[in-house]
Amino acid sequence: MNDISPLDPTIPGAVWRYKWLVIFIILIGTAIGIAWATFTSPVFTAKAELVVEDPAAISVFNSSGSARSERYTADQVQILDSPAVETGAEAIILADFPDFAGDVSDMSTIEGDSDSSLITIRVASSDREEAQAVANALVAAYQAIKEETAAAKAQAALDELDASLILVAAQVAEIQSQVAVARSSSAERVALDRQFTEAVDRIVRLQDDLAATSSPVQAAEIRLELQDLLLQVQTYQEIQTAEATNPTLSPLIQELADTIQRVSTLEARRDEIAVDSKLVTRGIALISPARPPEGDGREEIRAGIVGAVVASLLAFAIAYSVAIRRRSFTNRAEPEIIIEAPIIADIPRFGDEGISSALPVQDMPQTRTAESFRFAAAAIDIQSSASGNRSFVVVSGNARDGKTTVIANAAMAAAREGNRVLVIDADFGSQNLSELLVGNIPPATGITEIVETGADLRRAIVTVPVADGASLSLLARGHRPVIAANFFRSAATRVFFEGIRDEFDLVFVDTPPLLHVAYTSIISRYADGALLVVNHGGAVSELEEVVDRLEFIGTKPIGYVYNRSPLRADQTEIEGSLKDILGAGITQPPANGEPKKGRFRRKKERQKS
């Protein structure tokens, strides 16, 4: 049979169903947590906190604002949890606590905040001062390793840049010598360079003299000479510009300029690394050192809460596991999913109306429960008229589903409607139906005598009066010693059941529990249909097995009676409608002549008073 997912229990439903078990487990878990904290050695927890920042994001020379690495905080957590930091911390601790013999790795817990750059260091120890010292030692060791690593990386980068600068400087010198050789290839060029140098030196001296003289004549002579010298310098520059187009000299000059630019770039990078290396300590934006732990180190409340939470999860799992294994019905519509047949009637629990009789249809006919049985009888009668089926086997999974009570009351209700009703007590082991209808003295003749000796059906049937002249017929077991399975398997029994349906309007057959007694399956084959009795709170798996068994033997369910369900609110609102259900007439007013006050009026008068 396919799994029926709508009947699978929910976790809240399972917890509510087994609430006392859940509460018990939670209380036990809480008690265990408190006891554990009370009787174990105290544990002190010291906490230090760091707020870290990526040094690459705070570089002085990084004007573009380098994006901070998303994994930087996680990387720092790994560094703090590394053996190198633990070893450094142990060395720092031993300086203050020579007798320290703990394992820093086991004592500490490093956690990073996924939403910020906060790193929390927690250290647990049985000694208050030791916990604080270990937490602060981890911070100090982390700082030292961070600085040493950064300094080593910076020095390696500087060494590599220095080597590059030496190599590039040599290239500059070589290119300059090549340029000098190219320019000194003619005597005129050498003389021109010498004249340019002399002119520049003379200009410098004349400018000094012009600044020092106070004679207008001498100043005029100096300015005249300066104009001649500047003209020579301008001529030299024009010659140099012309030389730039020289196919031999021009590439050397360009290469010299590029090499000099590379030298400038390398020197700028060297200065940047040197400055950035000084900022390594800013990789830690804030340090909150560990303080001495407070309290007595036991934390009974926290241990109790943890125990309660763990026990709650365990209790929920146990409740759901039990519920999934013991799926039960909590609603009258749920069995229809399995049976694939409609509900015939919803029978309330007798105790909800204070019913003490097993036959409320006869003894308390104005109750809602009796009306539910009449509803069942009417539904069966309608189904019988539409389909032509007259004989119905009433089955259930076990002996505690109230099947016999349902048969007796439904049969009485059907008989009061004028139907010729026969009930056959085919539960040879108990005969509870016969006892319920006619008392402790079993009838002398029954179905066994009819089948095996040919006894007259009219003599074997017991007439059970119902009310208003109506009655139903009961056919009990009889007194002949028979083996039930062999008796019901015989051809004579089959012929009897095939013929009995023509004698009555409705035939109900009471049987032993279908899942417990084998010959119930044989009896079920002789009926036109099966009426299932499903108990409120009954097991889902049990009904699934009953339906599978009926499908196997070929008996189709006509519907089901949902028995012993809680009395619903809508069922309590039909009190007035039940007053004349049996033809008793309209209720007379009280003897004092005052009309009976309704519920609303009584409530209103109480409010006024």
MARTORPA-469462 format. One record per residue (C-alpha): residue in one letter; x, y, z. Coordinates in steps of 0.02 Angstrom, whole numbers, plus 50000, padded with zeros to 5 digits. Layout:
N
AXYZ;...
% end
This chain:
609
M500005000050000;N500665017349959;D501275028550099;I499925040750156;S500865056850188;P499385066750259;L499335054450405;D501165056450447;P501335065250616;T502065082650633;I503375086850762;P502215098650859;G500845085650853;A502005072050914;V502665083151055;W500885087151111;R500345068951101;Y501795063251210;K501945079451309;W502205070951476;L503625060451406;V504395076151330;I504245085851493;F505005071451589;I506505070251473;I506785089151479;L506725089051669;I507965074751674;G509125083951554;T509035099851657;A509395090351817;I510885081551737;G511585098251676;I511445106251847;A512165090951934;W513615090351812;A514035108651846;T513845106352034;F514895090852061;T516275092951931;S517825103751953;P517545122351923;V518055129051753;F518525147451732;T518405155151559;A519425170551513;K519035180351357;A520155191651253;E519575200651096;L520455207550942;V519825218650803;V520945215850652;E521145225650490;D522055221450331;P523675231850323;A523535231850133;A521985242650150;I522885256050250;S524445258250140;V525015276550131;F525485274749948;N523955264949894;S522885279349836;S521635267749750;G521095260949919;S521465242449906;A519915231949943;R520015222550104;S520155203950083;E518535194950130;R519535180750204;Y520725191450305;T519825188750472;A519665170050439;D521525169250397;Q521965177850561;V520905165150656;Q521915151250576;I523545159950622;L522965161850803;D522535143350806;S524195138050729;P525555128250821;A526765142850800;V525665154550903;E525315140951032;T527175137651052;G527525156251072;A526125157751199;E526805143251300;A528515151651306;I527725167851371;I526685158351501;L528175148551566;A529065164851604;D527675169251730;F527085151651775;P528585139851777;D527475125351832;F526245127151687;A525935110051610;G524315112951514;D524005111251328;V523625128251253;S522765120251105;D521535110651214;M521225125251330;S520865138451198;T519485141751073;I519705154450933;E518145161350849;G517925174350712;D516375184850683;S515705182450506;D514915199850506;S516395209650573;S518285209150602;L518095203650783;I519095188550843;T518685181151013;I519935170551112;R519205159951252;V520285149951371;A519565137751498;S520555132151650;S520265126351826;D521375140751884;R520715158451869;E522405166951844;E523025153651724;A521525156151610;Q521845174851602;A523715172551573;V523485160051431;A522235171251341;N523385186351350;A524895175851302;L524025170351143;V523735188651098;A525555193051132;A526215178151034;Y525075182550887;Q525725200450886;A527545194650892;I527355182050752;K526385194450647;E527765207650664;E529165195250632;T528325188450478;A527945205750409;A529725211850443;A530475196750357;K529365199050205;A529775217650196;Q531655214650210;A531595201450074;A530675213649960;L531925227449997;D533405216049961;E532635211249795;L532335229549750;D534135234249799;A534795220849683;S533675227349544;L534265245349574;I536095240149561;L535745231149398;V534785245849324;A536115258349381;A537405248349286;Q536295248849133;V536155267849149;A538045269749159;E538305258649008;I537035268348903;Q537795284948956;S539515279048899;Q538775273748732;V537985291048712;A539635299348756;V540545288848627;A539255293248494;R539385311748532;S541305312148538;S541495304748363;S541915322148287;A543145335548344;E541885349248308;R540655341048429;V541975340348566;A542395358648542;L540545363148543;D540275354048707;R541775362648782;Q541155379648724;F539425375748796;T540165371148963;E541245386648967;A539745397448918;V538685390349057;D540085393349184;R540325411249119;I538455414749131;V538475409449314;R539935420949354;L539195435749260;Q537555434049352;D538525434849517;D539465450249458;L537865458649400;A537125455849569;A538655462949657;T539035478449548;S538335495549581;S539045503949424;P537785506449285;V539135505949153;Q539845489549215;A538085482449229;A537725487049049;E539315478548991;I538855462749090;R537095462149015;L537805463848839;E538985449248869;L537585438848944;Q536535441348788;D537965434648681;L538185419548795;L536315415648798;L536315416248609;Q537715403248610;V536735392048731;Q535175393348622;T536195388548471;Y536885373348566;Q535125367748614;E534585368948433;I536065358248386;Q535565345348519;T533785345048452;A534465341648280;E535545327748351;A533985319248423;T533535314348246;N535205305948225;P534855287448184;T536305282148295;L536115293548445;S534205294848455;P533865276648510;L535225277948643;I534485293848714;Q532725285948721;E533395270148804;L534345280848930;A532735290348973;D531745274148996;T533085266549106;I533165282049215;Q531255281349233;R531375263149290;V532645268249421;S531415281249487;T530005268249493;L531085255649589;E531635268749714;A529835274349743;R529285256249772;R530725253749894;D530185268949994;E528375262749993;I528845245650063;A529955253450195;V528545264650257;D527195251050247;S528265239250350;K528175251850492;L526275250550490;V526195231850525;T525595234250702;R524055243250634;G523475226350571;I522685225050745;A521465239350763;L520985235450944;I521535223751081;S520405219951229;P521485209851350;A520745196051455;R520155200251629;P520085188551778;P518545177251757;E517095180851874;G516005168751971;D516405152052050;G516745143251884;R515245131551893;E513855140551797;E512425129351855;I511105140051765;R512015139051599;A512305120351620;G510475118051661;I509945127851507;V511135117951396;G510495101751472;A508705107151443;V509045111851261;V509945095551224;A508595085651314;S507255095151216;L508025090251051;L508165072351111;A506375072551177;F505705079551013;A506635066150916;I505995052351030;A504195058951025;Y504215060050835;S505015042950820;V503695035150931;A502315044650841;I502905039250669;R502885021250729;R501215023350816;R500275034350695;S498505036750758;F496905045050702;T496475061850777;N495135067450654;R493585058850589;A494045062350407;E495765054150413;P495235035750394;E494425039950227;I496165042650154;I496575024350186;I494875016050164;E494395026350011;A492595025350069;P491515038550155;I491185040650340;I489515032950391;A489385041150562;D490395049650697;I489975041750866;P490435052451019;R491155045251177;F489745039551291;G490545047751442;D490475065151363;E488575064651385;G488575054551545;I487895039051459;S488095023451565;S487085011551457;A487865001751314;L486235004251215;P485895023051211;V484755021051058;Q483535011651170;D483915018451344;M484375036751308;P483655040251135;Q483715059351149;T485595060251166;R486765065751029;T487585048651035;A485935039950998;E485635051950854;S487355047450784;F486855029050782;R485235033550694;F486275043350570;A487315027750540;A485755016950514;A485035029550390;A486655030350292;I486775011350281;D484945010250228;I485225023050090;Q486785014050030;S485874997350032;S484415004249931;A485575011649801;S486724996549781;G485564981949822;N486774975749956;R485914968850109;S487194959250211;F488614968250294;V490044961450396;V490604973350533;V492474972350561;S493854980950658;G495684978050692;N495604972950874;A494354968451009;R494354985651095;D493634996150954;G491814994851014;K491224985250860;T489884975150950;T489124990751030;V489074999350861;I488164984450782;A486874983250921;N486425001750920;A486455003750731;A485354988350711;M484114994950839;A484075011850751;A483775003350584;A482394992550659;R481495007950729;E481435014550550;G480374999550500;N481754988650424;R481804969950446;V483494968450530;L484474952650573;V486064952750676;I487134937050673;D488324934250817;A489734925450723;D491034928750858;F490984911050925;G492304914551056;S491444928451152;Q489594930051100;N489614947751170;L488254953451050;S487044939951111;E487414944451292;L487154962951257;L485444960251175;V484674945651272;G485694943951431;N486814930451502;I485734915651451;P486194910951272;P484814905351153;A484604886551141;T484644886250952;G485804895750837;I486714895950671;T487644879850708;E486014870150726;I485294878050567;V486814873550460;E487204856350530;T485504849450579;G484344859350467;A483444867550613;D482084880050569;L482724897950553;R481164904950638;R481454894150792;A483284899050801;I482994917750787;V482734927650948;T481624942950933;V482334957951026;P481044971751059;V481654989351025;A480255002151048;D478535006850982;G478214988850928;A479814987850826;S481034973550850;L482584965950775;S483084947750752;L484614939750833;L485434923750775;A486674917450904;R487974903750895;G486984889050960;H487624874651066;R488334862050943;P490194858850967;V491054864550807;I492744870750753;A492374888550699;A493584889150552;N492954872550480;F491144877450511;F491234893950416;R492274886350278;S490944873050239;A489844874050085;A488264873050193;T488764888750286;R489084897850123;V487364892750058;F486574898850220;F487354916250205;E486884917450022;G485064913550061;I484854923650221;R485014940450133;D483374937450043;E482424935650208;F482844952750282;D483094970750230;L484754972350323;V485904958850392;F487344963550509;V488664950550551;D489714952850707;T491434944750691;P493014942850793;P494424955450762;L494974953650581;L496824954550621;H496774942150766;V495584928150713;A495824919350547;Y494044913650514;T493444931850512;S494154932750336;I493064917950285;I491494926150354;S491924942550268;R491874933950098;Y490024929650121;A489474947750147;D488984960550015;G490084973650095;A491094977850249;L490734991450377;L492344996250467;V492385002650645;V493845014550674;N494205020150851;H494735038050886;G496585037050925;G496705020250837;A498305015050750;V498485019950568;S499525004550529;E498154993450600;L496835000750485;E498014999450336;E498194980850374;V496314978750389;V496024987050220;D497394976450141;R496574960650211;L494854965450145;E495584969449976;F496434952549974;I494844942850013;G493824953349891;T492604961950011;K492344980249973;P492114992650118;I490505002850107;G491155015550234;Y491705017250413;V491045022250583;Y492215033950678;N491945028050856;R492255036051026;S492715053150958;P492665068451072;L490985077051074;R491145091850956;A490465109150991;D489285108450842;Q488525092450912;T488065101351074;E487065114650982;I485645103050925;E484785100851092;G483185109151030;S483165099050871;L483225082750969;K481705086851075;D480425079650954;I481545067350861;L480525052750927;G478805060750908;A478595065951089;G477815082551042;I478265100351088;T478975102751262;Q477665110051379;P478025126151475;P478325125351663;A476825123451779;N476935141751837;G476525147251660;E478145156651633;P479055153151472;K480725144451486;K482135156851475;G483425153951342;R485285153551371;F485535171151302;R484175178551414;R484845169851569;K486585176451532;K485915194051507;E484955193751672;R486515187751766;Q487475202651695;K486125214651755;S486135207451929;
% end
